[in-house]
């Protein structure tokens, strides 16, 4: 059997595992259900890694034997190149980490169905793996929707809490609209080319536009499809659903949402533009680059500022994810092979760091019944190991060498150059400083105890976004943190460290990305003196800003101009939908000049 024949198993194994858990979950003891779910996730991870090691040249499988005839195709095509299989491996490993973290502690409704939670997690894994290796737009949409629907259910899993249902509904409505945009974009591209396979659509657009370039239909298809992906990536101004969802989602789900699902949106942008729209019949490189870089800068800036002015720890980490998504979009939007390499490594390491930080936040929630920075001031002094992981994770988020986040950031900075380097340094420093500030106050009790000031967190601060009145996910507060909950974040941080410290790993990631994108370019990813100095600058800035915030909190209190920005996070789905329309119009306006010029 050729390796390509194994590609369908990547989504099939977790989906089959979920079906078996649903069928037998009521008759299985909880331990058996969790062991089975972990084995299914681990088997998928092993398969993805084995295929990744054999993915040169890229693997292609036409599912069911529906091969193209005369250059025309109607079958389902899966593509197993380094980038897609790498994302599938990351998804599967992080899924295994989330299941290990939730081992026997999670208070999961409905009672009497031990397989409910691991089954949903496996469904989520299957949708994400399928999206990572989908080679045609329609099946990418199908897996995208499967991933989304399960994410809605996981976000609102604690259905007995009104705010969990509200957060899940906002998530569902905004992301469903994004999915409808994607479907309309697919319809336009199919009408023009009669194809659904990404590579075939790209060839069809080039043939149809011979001599005159792209037109309004191609631009509309580009805008509609990318809008759906950017909603999933939580790019500004599509980001409003993410903090609301993270604030109510169970901790293992937050690990997956910020660790891989958001990054899959960025991966989709990179894949679809490079395969479908990068030719002469697509969107000119200068226009696509301008659109993605502008949105990336806006996303990094808004995410960083909003991250700094949060007291709800899970919302703070969610806005940090938004800020780093902006950096990923800048790297992808530069349309350079070196930037792709740096962004890929950055995403891999960021997944480990962010999942570890959310795991630590979950420990605080289940130990003290709160994720409010003010309420927890000095209360977690006994959790020395968790505090150390949280502080180290903050420095890794800021880009401290030799973490993979630092190397990915350094490679990206070198590739983008100029003023955009300042954006990388500022965003990573500010988000790292916000997390360090929390570590100093909560785990060490440093600085004066902060009183809640009227209006500091916006109108919803006292009752819904402070994090002071949260219910533990364990049913009752933990007297002792289980070993699995303490071990998982340590392992995730060590993995992020290995991504930057293990010789040759960055180059291997770069080669895999280059083979999937810019053919014939070989990676030279490695540490440079300039990269190390910029990373140290980011880390030192993070420590300095956090120190000032802890010692003199009044100096860095929210200024008047920040309050309107925070009020945009209103919690009203209608507002978020309006911003989705504004964002799609902005994306079209940024990409329009090249089409008009033709």
N, C-alpha and C positions, 0 to 999 in steps of 0.2 A: 504494500500500500504506500502510495506517495504521500509525503507530508501534507500536500495541499488538501488531500481527502479528509484530513483531520480538522480542518478549519471550522466546519459546521459544529464540531463538538464544543467549541469555546462558548457559544451561547446555549447550546443544547444541554450540556451537563448541568449547569445551575438551574436551568428551567425544568429539566426532568427531576432534579433533586427537590425543587420547590413543589412540583406536582405530587411527588411521593409524600412529602411532609404534610401537605394539605389533606391528602387522602387518609393518611395513617396517624396524623398528629394527635387526634383525640384518644387514640389507644396506646400511644407511646409515652413512657415516662419522660420528664423534661430532659434528663441527662442524655437519653438516647437521641432525642430530637436535636439537641445542641451538638452532640458528637457527629451525627449524620450531616447536619448543615455545615459544620467546620470541615469535614472530610470532602464534601462536594466542592466547597470553595477552594480547598487546598489542591484537589485534583485538577481543577481548572487552572489554578496558578502554575502548577507543574507543567501542564500541557502548553500553556502560553509561553513559558520560558523555553521549553524544548523546541517549539516551533520557531521562536525568536532566534534561537541559535542556528536554525537551518533555513533562515528566511532570505538567504542570498543565493540566487536571485529571488525577487519577491514571488510569493506563492499566490496562485489564482485558482479558485474553485467555482465552477458553475454548478450550483446546487441542483441535484436531480438529473444531471446530464443534459440540461437545456443549453447546449452550446450555440454560439452564434452561427448563423447560416448565411453565407454571402455577405458577411459584414454586418448583418442585422441580428439583434438579440432581443429576447423577451424574458430571459431567465434571470434568476437571482445570482449575482456574482459577489463573492467574498474575496477580499484582497488582503493577503498576509505579508505586508512589508514590515520593515523595522519599526516604523512609527506606530502603525496600527497594532502590531503584536506587543510592542512595548507598552502602549496604553492598556491593552487587555491584561498584560501581566501586572501592571500597577493596580488596576481595578481589582483584580483577584487577590493580590496580596493585602491590599487595604481592607477588602471585604473580610478576609480571614482575621485581620487584626481587630476589626469591629466586632466580629462574632466572639473572638477570644476575650475582648474587653467586657462584653455583656454576659460572659459565662456565669450562669446560675444566679445572677444578681438582679436581673431586670424584672421589675414587677409588671408583667405583660398581660393586658386584657386581650381577647376574652378569656376568662378563666376556663380551664378544662381543655384548652387546645394548645398543648405545649409546642407544636410546630408552627404556630402562626407567625411569630416574629422571625425565626430563621428562614421560613419560607418566603416572606416578603423580602428579606435581605438577599436571598438567592435570586429572586425575580429581578431585583434591582441590579444585581451583578450581571445576570444574563442580558438584560437590556443594554447595559453599558458596554459589555464585551461585543455584542452584536453591532452596536453603533461604531465601535472602534475599527471593525474590520469590514464594514459594509462597503461594497464597491459600486452600488447604484443609489441614486438619490431617494427613490421611493422606499427601499428597504431601510436606508438610513433613517428616514422619517418614521417608519414603523417601529424600529428599535428605540428611536428618540422618544416616541410616545409611550412605549412600554416602560422605559426608564422613568419618564415623567409621571405617569399614572401611579406607579409604585411609590415614587418619591412623595406624592401627595398623601398617600395612605400612611407612609412611615412618619411623615411630619405630623399628621393628626392622629398618631397611634394612640395617644392618651385621650381617647375620645370623650372621656368623662369630664375633661377640662374645657371650658368654653373658649379660652384663648388659644388652645391647641387647634381646635376646629377652625377658629377665625384665621389663624396663621396658615393652616393648610388650604383653606378656601382661597385666600389671597394668592398663595403660591399657585394653586390650580388654575385660577382664572387668568392670571397674567401669562403663565407659561402655556396654557391652552391657546390663547390668542397668538402667542408666538408660533405655536405649532401650525395654526391655521395659515399664518403668513407663509410659513415654509411650504405648506401644501399648495398654496396659490402660486408660489414661485416655481415649484416643480411642474405644475400644470402649464405655465407659460413656456418653460424650457422644453417640455415634451411637445407642445404644440409647434414650436419652431423646429425641433430636430427629429421628432419621432423616436427618441431614445431615452432610456432611463439610466443606463450605466454611465458613471461620471466621465470616464475617458471618452466614451462615444458621444456624449453631449458636447464635450469640449471640441471634438473633431467636427461635429455637426455645426456648432456655432461658427467655427473658423471657415467651413465651407460655405455656409449661408451668407457670411459677411464678407466674402472675397471681393476686394476692390473698394468697399465703402465702410468697413468697420462695423462696430456695434451700433444698435439703434435703441429706441426707447423700450422695446420689449425686453431686450437683454438687460438693460439697466433695471427695469422693474423686477425681473427674475432675480437679479443679483441682490437688490435691496430687500425683497420679500424673504428670500431664503436666509440671507445673513441676519436679518432682524430676528428670526427665530433662534438662530445660534447665539446671537449676542444677548438675547433674553436669558438663555440658559447660562451664559457666561457671566451674567449680572454686570454687564458693562453699563456705564452711565449713558443715557438716562433710563436704562431698563432694570436698574439694580434694586428697586425698592422692595421687591418681594423677599430678597435674600435675608436681611437682618430679621424681619418679622418671622420668617420660617425657622431660622436658627434659634431664635429666642424660645421657641416652643417645641422644637423637635427633640427627641431623645438623643442623648450624647453619642451613641454609636452611629446614629443617622447623621448627626452633624459632622462626624469624622469623614463620612463618605461624601456628603454634600460639598464641603469645602475642600476635601482632599482630592476628589477625582471628578465629580459630576460637573462642577463649574469649569474645571480645566478641559473637560471634553467639549464644551462649547468653543473654547479657544482652538482646540485641536480641529474641530469641525470647520472653523473659519479657514485655518491653514490648509486643510485637505481640499475643501471645496474650491477655494480660489485657485490653488495651484493646479488642480486637475480639470476644473470646468471653465474658469473665467480668465485664466492667465494668457491665453492665446490671442491672436490678432482679432478674433471675433468676440472676445470677452471685454472686460473692463481694463483700460490701459493701466499699466503698473503705477504710473505716477498718481492717478486718481484713486486707485485702491489703497495705495500706501498713504496718501493724504487722509483718506477717510478713517483708516484703522489707527493711524498714529494720533490723529486729533482725538478720536474717541478714547484711545488709550491714555493720553495725557489727562483728559478730563476725568476719566475713571480713577487714575492714580491719585489725582489731586483731591477729588471729592472723597474717595475712600479713606485717604490718610487723615484729612481734617475731621471727618465724622468718626473715625476710629479713636482719635485723641480725645474727643469730647463725650465718650461713653463711660458710664459707670456699670452697666450690665455687662458682665464679662463675656458672655456668649455673643452678645451683639457687638461688642468691641472686636472680638475675633472675626466675626462675620464681615465687618467693615474692613478689617485688615485683609481678608480674602479679596474683597472688591478692589482695594488698592493694588494688590499684587496681580490681579487680573488685568488691570491697566498696564502694568509693566510687561505682562505676557503679550498683550495686544500690540504694544509698541514694538516688541521684538519681532512678532509675526508680521506686522505691518511694514517693517523696514524692507522686507522682501530680499533679505540677504542670507546666504547659506550659513555664515558664521552666526548671525542672529538667531536663526532657527536652531542651531546647535545649543547655543546658550539658553534659549527659552526652554528647550526640551529638558535639559538638565535642571534648570530652575524649577520647572513644574514637578519633576520627579522628587527633588529634595523638599520642595515646599509642601508636597502632599504628606510626607513623613512628619515634618515640623508642625504643620497646622493640625494634623490628626492628634499628635501628642499633646498639643496645647488644649484642644477640646477635651481630650481624655482627662487632663488635669482639672479643667473646669467642671467636668462631671463628678470628679472626686469631691470637689468643694460642695457641689450641690447635694450630693448624697450624704456627705458628712455633716454639713451645717444647715442644709435647707435654704441656701441662698447663693446667688451669684452676683451679689451687689458689692462693689468695691468698698463703698462706705460702711455698710453693715459688717463686712468681714474684716475690717481693719484690725490686724493683730491676732485674729482668732485662730489662724491656721499655723501658729508657730510650731506646733507639734508635728506637723506634716513636713518634716525637713526634706525628705526625699522628693516629695511632690513639688515642694518649693524650689528645690535645686533644678529639677527637670523644667519647671515653668520658666525660671530665669535663664537657663541655657537655651531653651526654645526661643525666648525673646531675642537673645543675641544671635541665634541662628537666623531668625526672621530678619534681623538687621543686616545679615550678610557676613557674619564673623567667619574668617578663614579658620580651619579648612573645611567647613561645612559645604555640602553641595549647593546650598542656596547661595553661598558666597561665590563659588566658582561659576555657577550659572549666571548670576548677576554680573560678575566681572566680564565674562565672555559677551554678554548682551551689551554691556556698556561700551566695550571696545568696538563692537560691530555698529552700534547706532551712532556713537560719537557725538561731539558738539553739545549743544544745550540739553539734549535728551539725557545725557549722563547725569545732569543735575537732578532730573526728575527721578532717576533710579536711586540716587543717593538720598534725596530728601524723603521719598516715599518709604523706602526701607528703614531709614533712621527713625522717622516719626512713628511708624507702626511698631517697630521694635521698642521704642521708648514708651509707648502706651502700655505694652505688655510688661515691660520692666517696672514701670510705675506700679502696676497692679501687684507684681511679685514683691516689691519692697513694702508696700502697705499691708497686703494681706498676710504674707508669710513671715515677715520680719517685724511688722508693726511700726515701721519708720514713719516719721512725719507727724504733724498734728492730725488729730481725728477731725475729719471733714464733716461739717454739718450740711444737711440738704438745704440749698438755697432756692428760694422761689424762682421758678422759671429756668433753673440751671439746665435741666435735662429736657426742656421743652414742655409743652402742655401735658403730655402723657407720662411724664417721668415718674411721678409719685406712685402711680397705680399699675402701669403696664410695662414700663421699660427700665425700671430701676433694678429689677432682679432680686428685690428684698423679700418677696413673698412667694417664693417658688416652692413647689412640692418635690421632695426627693423622688427619684425614679425607682427607688428600691422599696417603696411602700412604707418604709420607716427610715429614720436617719441611721447611718452606719456607726457603730461603736468602733469598729476596726475595718479598715479598707482591705478588701480581698487582695490576695497576691496577684491575681490576673489583672486587676485594675491598675495596680502599681507597676507591673512588669511591662505591659503593652506600651505605654508612652516612652519608657526607657529604650525598648527595642526600636521603636519608630525613630527616635532621635539618633540612635546609633546608626540606623540605616541611612539617615540624611547625612550624617557625618561621613560614612563610608562612600557616599556618592561623590564627595569632593576629595577624599583623602586616598582612596584606593587607586594606585597607579594604573592608568590605562582605561579606567571605567568611563571617564568623560569622553575620551577619544572614541570608545566603542559606541556610546550613545550618539555622538556626532556622526559617525560613519553610518549608523542605522538611519538617522534622519536624512542625511545627505542622499543616501541611496533611494529613499522614498520620495525625496523632493528634487533637489538639484543634482541631477545625475552627473557622475564624473568628477565631483568635488570630494576631496578626501579631508577628513577632519584633522585639525591641528589643535584641538581643544586641550589647553593646559594652563597652569597658573602662570601669570606674568607679574613682574614687579608692580606695574601700574595697577593691575587688577587687585593685588593684595593691598596696596596702599588705599585704593578707593573703598575696599571692603572694611579696612580698619577705620577709615574716616567715618563710614556709616555707623559702625559699631560704637565708636567713641562719641559720636553725636547722639546716638541713642542713650548711652549711659549719662551723658551730660544733661540732656533734656529731661530724662527721667529723674535725675538727681535734683534739678531745680524744681520740678513739679512736686516732688515729695517734700523738700525742705521749705519751699515758699509757694504753696499751691495757688495763692492769689495772683502771682505773676503770670501764670499760664491759664487763668480762668477763661471761660468762653467769652470772646469779645462780642460786641453787639452785631457785627456783620455775620457771625456764624449762626445766630439764632434763626434767621429766615431759611438758611440752608438746612438746618435741623428740622424745621417745621415742615419741609417738603416730605419728610418721612412721616406722613400723617396717619397711616394705618387704614386709609380709605381706598378701597380697590378702584373706585372710579377715577381717583387722582392718578393712580399708577397706570391705568389703561390710557388716560390722556397723555401721560409722558411716553408711553410706548408709541403712540402715533407720532408724537413730536420727534422721538428718536429715529423712527423710520424715515421721516421727512428729512431730518438732518443728515442721515446716512446717504439718502438720495442726492441731496444738495452737494455734499462733499464729493460724490463720485460723478456728478453730472458734467462738469466742464469738458472732460475728454470726449464724452459722447456727443455733446454739442459741437465740439471742434471738428468732428468727422463729417 
